[in-house]
């Protein structure tokens, strides 16, 4: 089994994956936190991002920076 590089996803990662702006990444993370009923300072995991956006984990892991 391939080991995941990182557990949390950041706006810069979303920018790289989607090709949109970093501000869009912050907005999307805010929407995911609201959807998952998380507090503003709680992290969003790669798995949660994958489930919310419908992007497969293996595609996300190709773009995640170390």
BELMOTA-V16889 format. One record per residue. N is the residue number from 1. RES is the residue in one small letter. PSI is psi in whole degrees, 0 to 359 (* if undefined). OMEGA is omega in whole degrees, -180 to 180 (999 if undefined). Layout:
BEGIN
n->N res->RES psi->PSI omega->OMEGA
n->N res->RES psi->PSI omega->OMEGA
END
This chain:
BEGIN
n->1 res->x psi->133 omega->-179
n->2 res->x psi->133 omega->-178
n->3 res->x psi->136 omega->179
n->4 res->x psi->140 omega->-176
n->5 res->x psi->319 omega->-178
n->6 res->x psi->154 omega->-179
n->7 res->x psi->322 omega->-176
n->8 res->x psi->153 omega->178
n->9 res->x psi->145 omega->-175
n->10 res->x psi->162 omega->-179
n->11 res->x psi->324 omega->179
n->12 res->x psi->323 omega->177
n->13 res->x psi->316 omega->180
n->14 res->x psi->322 omega->177
n->15 res->x psi->315 omega->-179
n->16 res->x psi->318 omega->-178
n->17 res->x psi->314 omega->-173
n->18 res->x psi->339 omega->-176
n->19 res->x psi->8 omega->179
n->20 res->x psi->182 omega->-177
n->21 res->x psi->164 omega->177
n->22 res->x psi->328 omega->177
n->23 res->x psi->321 omega->175
n->24 res->x psi->321 omega->178
n->25 res->x psi->318 omega->177
n->26 res->x psi->319 omega->179
n->27 res->x psi->316 omega->-180
n->28 res->x psi->318 omega->177
n->29 res->x psi->322 omega->177
n->30 res->x psi->317 omega->178
n->31 res->x psi->319 omega->179
n->32 res->x psi->317 omega->178
n->33 res->x psi->317 omega->178
n->34 res->x psi->316 omega->-180
n->35 res->x psi->320 omega->-178
n->36 res->x psi->3 omega->-180
n->37 res->x psi->46 omega->177
n->38 res->x psi->158 omega->176
n->39 res->x psi->158 omega->-175
n->40 res->x psi->331 omega->-177
n->41 res->x psi->3 omega->178
n->42 res->x psi->147 omega->-179
n->43 res->x psi->155 omega->172
n->44 res->x psi->129 omega->-179
n->45 res->x psi->163 omega->178
n->46 res->x psi->321 omega->179
n->47 res->x psi->317 omega->179
n->48 res->x psi->318 omega->177
n->49 res->x psi->317 omega->180
n->50 res->x psi->314 omega->-180
n->51 res->x psi->318 omega->-178
n->52 res->x psi->317 omega->-175
n->53 res->x psi->340 omega->-177
n->54 res->x psi->8 omega->177
n->55 res->x psi->131 omega->-177
n->56 res->x psi->147 omega->-178
n->57 res->x psi->319 omega->-178
n->58 res->x psi->328 omega->176
n->59 res->x psi->316 omega->179
n->60 res->x psi->315 omega->-178
n->61 res->x psi->336 omega->176
n->62 res->x psi->330 omega->-175
n->63 res->x psi->342 omega->-176
n->64 res->x psi->131 omega->178
n->65 res->x psi->150 omega->177
n->66 res->x psi->* omega->999
END
